Amino acid sequence: MENTILAPAAVLVLWSLIMLAWMALTRFPAIAKSGMDLKAAPPGGRGQDLDAILPPSVNWKAHNYTHLMEQPTIFYATVFVLALSGAGGGLNTELAWAYTIIRIIHSIWQATVNTVMPVRFGLFLLSTGCLLVLSVNAVRVTMGV
C-alpha cells in the first residue's frame, strides 16, 4: 500500500493544533485586556460570541482555526481513501502536499493580513482545486475507472 500521502495530512493536523495554540495565546490576553470575566459568562457561550468584543486581528486566528475544521475534513477522508486504495503516491502525494502548503500559507495570511481579494480567495481556490483533483482520483480508484 502506497501511503506517502499520509505525511501531508499529518502535517496539516499538526498545523491545525499550532493554529489552536496561536488562537489561545492571542485570545486569552485580549480577553483579559477587555475586562471580560469568563467565569461570569452566561452558560452556552461560544467562541463566536467574542467577535463583537475582541479586536478583529485577534478573531482572525479563531476564524482560521474554524476553517481548518471545515474543508480539510474532506481532505483527510480523501487522503485515507487514496492511501487505503493503494493510490497514495505520485501525483496524489504531490497534490496533497500542495494542498497542505497552500492551506498553511492561507492560515498565515488570514491570521495576519486577512485581505480576502485577491490573495486569500486565490489561495482558497488553489487549495480547492488540489482537493477536487484528489477527490476525482479517489473516485476513479475506488470505482476501478
N, C-alpha and C positions, 0 to 999 in steps of 0.2 A: 504494500500500500504506500503510495506516494503521499507523504504528509508534511512536506516542507511548507505548505500553505498555512499550517497551524502557527508558525512563528509570527507572521504579521498580525494574526488575530490575538495572540498572546501579548504582543507589544501594544495593541490598541486597548486591551483590558488594563494593562499597566498604566497606559496614558490616561485612561478614564479615572483611575484611582489617584493619579497625580493631579488631575483637574479637581477631583473631590477635595484633596488636601489644599490646593490653591484657593478653592472657593471658601473653605472653612477658615484658612489663615487670613483671608481678606474680609470675610463676613463678620466673624466674631469681634474683631477690633472695631469695625464700623457700627455694629450693634451697640457695643459698649459706649462708643463716642456719641451715638444718637440719644443715649439716656434710656433706651428701652430696657425694661426688666423682663427677661424671658420667663422668669418664674411667675410673673403676673399675667402672662399672655393667656388669653381665653383658650379653653380646650378646642381642639380641632384646627388650630392654626397650621398654616402651611408655609413653606418657604416662599411661595409666590406672594404671600401677604407682605413680605418685606420690600417688594418692588416699589411701593409708594413711600417707604420710609428711608431706604438706603440710597446712596448715590448710584446713578446708572453704571458707572465703571465698576462698582462692587457687584452689582447684579449681573453684569455680563458673564462673569465666571460661572454663576449658577445657571444662567440660561444655556451656556455651552455644555455644562455637565448634563443638563436635561437632554440636550440634543444628542449627546453621546449615549444616552439610554434609549434613543429612538431608532433612527435608521441603522446604526451599527448592529442592532439586534438581527436585522435581516442579513447583514454581512456575516455575522457569526454562524447563523444557520446555513448560509450558502457555503461558507468555508468548510463546515463539517460535512455537508453533503458531498462536496468535491473530494475531501480527504477520504471519506469512507468509501467513495466510489472509485478510488484509485486515480483520480484526476487532479490531485493536489500538487502537481509540479508544473514546470514550464511556464507557459503564458499565464496560467491561472495564478501561480505564485507571484509572478511579476505584477499582475493586476491587483492582487491582494496587498502587496507591498505599496503599490501606487495609491490604493485606496487609503491605507493606513497613514502613509506620509502626508497625503493631501488632507486627511481629517485632522492630523496633528497641526499642520500649518493653519487650517481653518480655525482650530481651537485657539491657537496663539493670536491669530488676527482678531477673532471675536472677543477674546478676553482683554485685549489691549487697545485696539484701534476701533473696531466694530463698525466700520462703514460697510454697508451692505453692497452697494454697487460701486464698482464692478467686481471688486476683489472677493468679498465673502461669497457673493452669489456665484461667481465664476468658480471658486473652489468647490462649492457645493455641487455645481453642475458636473465638474470634472470627476469628483468622487462618485457621484451618482452614475455617471457613465461607466466607470470601472465596475461598479456593483451590478449594473444592468448586464454587461457582458459576462461577468461571473455567474449571474443567475441564469442567463441563457445557456451557458456552458453546463451548469448543473442540471438543467432540464434535459439538455441533449444527452448527457452522460447517463442519467438515470432512466431515460426512456430508450436508450440504445440507438439514438439518432446519429 
